[in-house]
Amino acid sequence: MKPAIAGLYAITPDLADTGELLRRARAAIEGGAQLLQYRNKTADAALRGTQARALQDLCAGSGVPLIINDHLDLALECGAAGLHLGGEDGDIAAARRRLGPGRLLGASCYDRIELAQAAVAAGADHVAFGSFFPSAVKPGAVRPSPALITRARESLRVPVVAIGGITPQNAPQLLDAGADALAVISAVFGAQNIAAAAHEFRKLFEARHEKKPETL
């Protein structure tokens, strides 16, 4: 059974220091991150391999799925739980064939429901939209409305990930719209206390679960 896409989805910052990367990732997991994505846009292939294998060891020991951003071969080589592809990072259908049915496959869909529809049809099992708020990581990114989350949940019937400038203060409107997971970089890994920052997000998901009405 594939891991669930739910909760705080922590995305690693670009770091050359593997030891520091592991320290920060461990703190995020201890604080409540339920998924970890390895994303490093500045590393060369050798460093990406070293870091991905180290993070996979950490995640396997912590029971947290590791998802690799962009690099299909790396995801397979290190035994990650899945792969995430951006709009120009690879063919979804080809990636699904190589990953097989048991690994996660996510797709960035920005502000476009038609991209999400095509991704799901090609084999993606979850989709991501954003940037919902101003983001230092991608300052020029498109800005969808939270209503897109609701529309995607209702029409696609797959988990929806929200990304972009998300903080504990603005996250509730995305959760209210139906986001299954919140993908966060800066508000977690840029915090002085990473574990505490992750825990603030975890509390939001716990509160949402507690207020859901019971079904008969």
C-alpha positions in Angstrom: 0.0 0.0 0.0 1.3 3.4 -0.9 1.8 6.0 1.8 -0.9 8.6 2.3 -0.5 12.1 1.1 -1.6 14.1 4.1 -0.2 16.5 6.7 2.9 18.6 6.6 4.9 17.9 3.5 8.4 19.3 4.2 10.5 20.2 1.2 14.3 20.5 1.8 16.2 23.7 1.1 19.2 23.8 -1.2 22.1 22.9 1.1 25.6 21.7 0.1 26.3 20.5 3.7 24.8 17.0 3.9 25.2 16.9 7.7 23.3 20.1 8.1 20.6 18.9 5.7 20.2 15.8 7.8 20.0 17.8 11.0 17.3 20.0 9.6 15.4 17.1 8.1 15.5 15.2 11.3 14.2 18.1 13.3 11.3 18.6 10.8 10.3 14.9 11.1 10.6 15.1 14.9 8.3 18.1 14.9 5.6 16.3 12.8 6.4 16.3 9.1 4.6 13.4 7.6 6.3 13.5 4.2 9.7 14.8 3.1 10.7 15.8 -0.4 14.3 16.1 -1.4 14.7 19.1 -3.6 18.1 20.6 -4.4 18.4 22.7 -7.5 22.0 23.6 -7.0 23.7 20.3 -6.3 25.5 18.2 -8.9 24.7 14.6 -9.5 27.2 13.2 -7.1 26.0 15.4 -4.2 22.3 14.7 -5.0 23.1 11.0 -4.8 24.8 11.3 -1.5 22.1 13.4 0.0 19.2 11.3 -1.3 20.7 8.1 0.1 21.3 9.7 3.4 17.8 11.1 3.6 16.3 7.8 2.5 18.1 6.1 5.4 16.8 8.8 7.8 13.2 8.5 6.5 13.2 4.8 6.5 14.2 4.8 10.1 11.5 7.3 10.9 8.7 5.9 9.0 8.3 9.0 6.8 8.1 8.6 3.0 10.8 10.3 1.0 9.8 11.8 -2.3 12.5 12.9 -4.8 12.0 16.1 -6.8 12.5 15.8 -10.6 15.0 13.0 -10.8 13.4 9.6 -11.6 16.6 7.6 -11.8 17.7 8.9 -8.4 14.3 8.0 -6.8 14.7 4.5 -8.1 18.3 4.2 -7.2 17.9 5.3 -3.6 14.7 3.4 -3.0 12.5 6.5 -2.3 8.8 6.2 -1.8 8.1 8.3 -4.8 8.8 11.1 -7.3 7.5 14.6 -7.9 7.6 16.2 -11.3 7.3 19.8 -12.3 5.6 20.9 -15.5 8.8 20.5 -17.6 10.6 17.8 -15.6 9.5 14.7 -17.4 6.7 12.6 -18.8 4.1 11.5 -16.2 3.1 8.3 -18.0 6.7 7.3 -18.6 7.5 7.9 -15.0 4.6 5.9 -13.8 5.7 2.9 -16.0 9.1 3.0 -14.5 8.0 3.6 -10.9 5.4 0.8 -11.0 2.1 1.0 -9.1 3.6 0.9 -5.6 5.4 4.3 -5.6 4.0 7.7 -5.2 3.9 10.1 -8.2 3.0 13.8 -7.8 2.8 16.5 -10.3 3.0 20.3 -10.1 -0.1 21.8 -11.7 0.4 25.5 -10.7 -3.0 27.2 -11.3 -4.3 24.9 -14.0 -7.0 22.3 -13.4 -6.4 20.9 -16.9 -2.8 20.1 -16.1 -4.0 18.2 -13.0 -6.6 16.3 -15.1 -3.9 15.3 -17.6 -1.5 14.3 -14.8 -4.0 12.1 -13.1 -5.0 10.5 -16.4 -1.3 9.7 -17.0 -0.8 8.1 -13.7 -0.2 10.8 -11.0 -1.7 9.8 -7.7 -1.6 13.3 -6.2 -1.4 16.9 -7.6 0.1 20.1 -6.3 -1.1 23.7 -6.9 0.5 27.0 -6.0 2.0 29.4 -5.2 -0.9 30.4 -3.1 1.0 33.1 -1.3 4.1 35.2 -2.1 7.1 32.9 -2.0 10.8 33.8 -1.6 11.6 30.5 -3.3 9.6 31.3 -6.4 8.8 35.0 -6.4 7.3 35.0 -9.9 5.0 32.0 -9.5 1.4 32.1 -10.5 -1.2 32.7 -7.7 -4.3 30.4 -7.8 -7.3 30.9 -5.6 -7.9 28.4 -2.7 -11.1 27.6 -4.6 -9.0 25.6 -7.0 -8.2 23.1 -4.2 -11.9 22.5 -3.7 -12.6 22.1 -7.4 -9.7 19.6 -7.8 -10.7 17.6 -4.8 -14.3 17.3 -6.1 -13.5 16.5 -9.7 -10.3 14.5 -9.5 -10.8 12.5 -6.3 -7.0 12.4 -5.6 -5.1 14.1 -2.7 -4.3 17.8 -3.3 -1.1 19.4 -2.1 -0.9 23.2 -1.6 2.4 25.0 -1.9 3.8 28.5 -1.9 4.5 30.9 1.0 2.5 28.9 3.5 2.7 29.7 7.2 0.7 28.6 10.2 -1.2 31.9 10.0 -2.4 31.5 6.4 -2.6 27.7 6.2 -6.1 27.4 7.7 -7.8 28.9 4.5 -6.1 26.2 2.4 -7.2 23.5 4.8 -10.7 24.8 4.8 -10.6 24.6 1.0 -9.8 20.9 1.3 -6.0 20.7 1.0 -4.8 17.2 2.1 -1.2 18.3 2.6 0.8 21.5 2.9 4.2 21.7 1.1 6.5 24.0 3.0 10.1 25.0 2.7 10.9 28.4 4.3 8.3 28.4 7.2 9.8 25.2 8.5 13.5 25.0 7.4 14.0 28.8 7.8 12.8 28.8 11.4 15.2 29.1 14.3 13.5 26.1 15.9 12.6 23.7 13.0 10.9 21.1 15.2 8.7 23.7 16.8 7.8 25.2 13.4 6.8 21.8 12.1 4.8 21.1 15.2 2.8 24.3 14.6 1.7 22.9 11.3 1.0 19.5 12.8 -1.4 21.1 15.3 -3.4 22.6 12.5 -4.0 19.2 11.0 -4.8 17.7 14.4 -7.3 20.5 15.0 -9.0 19.9 11.6 -9.3 16.2 12.4 -10.9 16.9 15.8 -13.5 19.2 14.4 -14.6 16.9 11.6 -18.2 15.8 12.3 -18.7 12.1 12.9 -20.5 10.2 10.1 -23.3 7.7 10.8 
